């Protein structure tokens, strides 16, 4: 019953396959996350995305709570120049084995983001 009520308040998920680069960092109370080098970096695609988070597949299994920096490439509009990039900072909130694909599904909450237009990428 509670799940049905909470589901109404979740942001809508969109099944978009967008190019994604992720940097996963482990961190704890003793470390500032900005000063921690990534434990792993990977290129993949989003399986689905919402305003609150995204889900994607990795070869390795991160731990829940790890910090994630993401770079998501948006598709250009038809007949336009390359799309914008969304730079996100978040955390791993769900990890599950994808048995049929041999990968690990990773759900990340997005804590902050900014959109970088194509002309301002650095």
C-alpha positions as CSV (number, residue, x, y, z in Angstrom):
1,X,0.0,0.0,0.0
2,X,2.7,2.5,1.0
3,X,4.7,1.6,-2.2
4,X,1.7,2.6,-4.3
5,X,1.3,5.9,-2.5
6,X,5.0,6.7,-2.8
7,X,5.1,5.7,-6.4
8,X,2.8,8.7,-7.2
9,X,5.4,11.1,-5.9
10,X,8.4,9.7,-7.7
11,X,9.7,11.6,-10.7
12,X,8.7,9.9,-14.0
13,X,11.4,7.7,-15.4
14,X,12.2,8.0,-19.1
15,X,13.7,5.0,-21.0
16,X,16.4,7.0,-22.7
17,X,19.6,5.5,-23.9
18,X,22.1,8.3,-23.6
19,X,25.9,8.2,-23.7
20,X,27.2,8.3,-20.1
21,X,30.7,8.6,-18.5
22,X,30.9,7.9,-14.8
23,X,33.5,8.4,-12.1
24,X,32.9,6.5,-8.9
25,X,34.6,7.5,-5.7
26,X,34.5,5.8,-2.3
27,X,34.5,8.3,0.5
28,X,33.7,8.5,4.2
29,X,33.4,11.0,7.0
30,X,37.2,11.5,7.2
31,X,37.6,12.5,3.5
32,X,36.3,15.4,1.5
33,X,34.8,13.9,-1.7
34,X,36.3,16.6,-4.0
35,X,39.8,15.5,-3.0
36,X,39.3,11.8,-3.6
37,X,40.5,10.3,-6.9
38,X,38.0,8.1,-8.6
39,X,38.1,4.4,-7.8
40,X,36.9,3.6,-11.3
41,X,35.9,5.4,-14.5
42,X,33.6,3.9,-17.1
43,X,31.7,4.7,-20.3
44,X,28.2,3.2,-20.7
45,X,24.7,4.3,-21.5
46,X,21.7,5.2,-19.4
47,X,18.9,2.6,-19.3
48,X,16.5,5.1,-17.8
49,X,16.7,8.6,-16.3
50,X,14.5,11.0,-14.3
51,X,15.0,14.4,-12.6
52,X,16.0,12.5,-9.4
53,X,18.4,9.9,-10.8
54,X,19.4,7.4,-13.4
55,X,20.0,3.7,-13.9
56,X,22.9,2.2,-16.0
57,X,24.9,-1.0,-16.3
58,X,28.6,-1.5,-15.4
59,X,31.0,-4.4,-15.5
60,X,32.0,-3.9,-11.9
61,X,29.9,-3.5,-8.8
62,X,30.2,-0.3,-6.8
63,X,29.1,0.0,-3.2
64,X,25.9,1.8,-2.1
65,X,26.8,5.2,-0.8
66,X,29.8,5.8,-3.2
67,X,30.0,9.2,-4.7
68,X,29.3,9.4,-8.5
69,X,30.2,12.1,-11.0
70,X,28.4,11.7,-14.3
71,X,28.6,13.3,-17.7
72,X,25.5,12.7,-19.8
73,X,25.5,13.6,-23.5
74,X,22.1,14.8,-24.6
75,X,20.9,14.1,-28.2
76,X,20.8,17.0,-30.5
77,X,17.6,18.2,-31.9
78,X,17.0,17.2,-35.6
79,X,19.1,19.3,-37.9
80,X,21.0,21.0,-35.0
81,X,24.5,21.0,-33.8
82,X,25.6,18.5,-31.1
83,X,23.6,18.4,-28.0
84,X,24.4,19.8,-24.5
85,X,26.1,17.9,-21.8
86,X,24.6,17.4,-18.3
87,X,27.2,17.3,-15.5
88,X,25.8,15.5,-12.4
89,X,27.0,14.7,-8.9
90,X,25.2,12.0,-7.0
91,X,25.5,8.8,-5.1
92,X,24.9,5.1,-5.6
93,X,21.6,4.1,-4.1
94,X,20.9,0.7,-5.7
95,X,23.1,-2.1,-7.0
96,X,21.7,-5.3,-8.6
97,X,23.1,-8.1,-10.7
98,X,21.7,-8.3,-14.2
99,X,21.8,-12.1,-14.6
100,X,20.8,-12.2,-18.2
101,X,23.5,-9.6,-19.3
102,X,26.3,-10.4,-16.9
103,X,26.5,-6.8,-15.8
104,X,25.7,-4.9,-12.6
105,X,22.7,-2.5,-12.6
106,X,23.5,0.8,-10.8
107,X,20.9,3.2,-9.6
108,X,22.2,6.7,-8.7
109,X,20.4,9.6,-7.0
110,X,21.3,12.9,-8.6
111,X,22.1,15.5,-5.9
112,X,23.1,18.3,-8.2
113,X,23.5,19.0,-11.9
114,X,24.3,21.7,-14.4
115,X,23.7,21.8,-18.2
116,X,26.6,22.8,-20.4
117,X,25.6,24.1,-23.8
118,X,27.7,22.7,-26.8
119,X,29.5,26.0,-27.3
120,X,30.7,26.1,-23.6
121,X,32.1,22.7,-23.2
122,X,35.6,22.6,-21.8
